[in-house]
Amino acid sequence: MGQALLTIQNLSAWYSNEKMILSDFSFVLAEHEAVGLIGLNGAGKTTFLKVLSGLLPTFRSEGICFCGSPVDFRKQDFKLCRYTVFAEDNSFSYFTFREYLAYVCAAYGKEIPDVSELIQGFHFEEYADTLLRELSTGNRKKAFLITAFALQPRLLLLDEPVNGLDFQSTEYLYQQISEYKIHGTVLFSSHILESITLTSDRVFVLEDGRIRLTFERGQINAEEIREALHDENDR
C-alpha cells in the first residue's frame, strides 16, 4: 500500500441515539488505489460514505487525517478534494447535464474539461442537453458519473455506481474505476461482486458497521468474498 491519503480511527456513526450504524470503524486509504466496500444490506456502506461526504454530522472518531493532517469532512478545503456519486440523487433536477457540469467545475475552481470521450463511453450523447429531471434513473446516474470522472478529485466516492447502468456502460465504468488511480483514489460500495473483483486493489467486507475482513491485492477472490458474505447471512 502506498502513502496514506485518509486515515480514520475508531469511527462511530448513528442516526439516532438508540442505534449505532458504524462502530469502531478504522481504516486507511492510500494514495492512488481503488478500494471496494461490500456487505449485506444494512452493513453501513452508505452511512460511511455519507459521513465522508459531510452529510451525516452524528459521528465521532478518535482521529481523522487527510494527507497527514487533521481534517473536518464539512470544511471547504476537504470538500474541494472529494466528490461523491450517490446511489440515488434527484438534486439539480432543473439543470441539464452540461449546466450541472459547468456549475460543479465553477464550485471546485476548475475549467470545464472536454468530456466528449466520457459521454461517448457512457453512451450519453442524446442526453447531454436534457434536464436531469427528465432522464431515466440510469441516465441520471451517468450524468453524475461523467461529472465525477471529468472533475478528477483526489478522493472519489461512489455509492452503488453500477445500479441502473446498461451492460456497455457498466463495462466502461469498470474501466474508469480501474484507471482512476492515475488521478487519485476511488472508494466505492457495491453489492455486485463482479464490480468489486474486477476493479479493486483492496476490498473491505462490512458487517454490522465494522470492517470484518480485508482482502488485499492478489488475494481478492470472488469465491472467498462470497463465502464471507454468506457467513454474515447465517449469523
Secondary structure, DSSP 8 states (H G I E B T S, - for coil): --SEEEEEEEEEEEEETTEEEEEEEEEEEETT-EEEEEESTTSSHHHHHHHHTT----EE-SEEEETTEE--TTSHHHHTTEEEE-SS--TTTTSBHHHHHHHHHHHTT------HHHHHHTT-GGGTTSBGGGS-HHHHHHHHHHHHHHH--SEEEEESTTTT--HHHHHHHHHHHHHGGGT-EEEEE-S-HHHHHHH-SEEEEEETTEEEEEE-TTT--HHHHHHHHHHHHH-
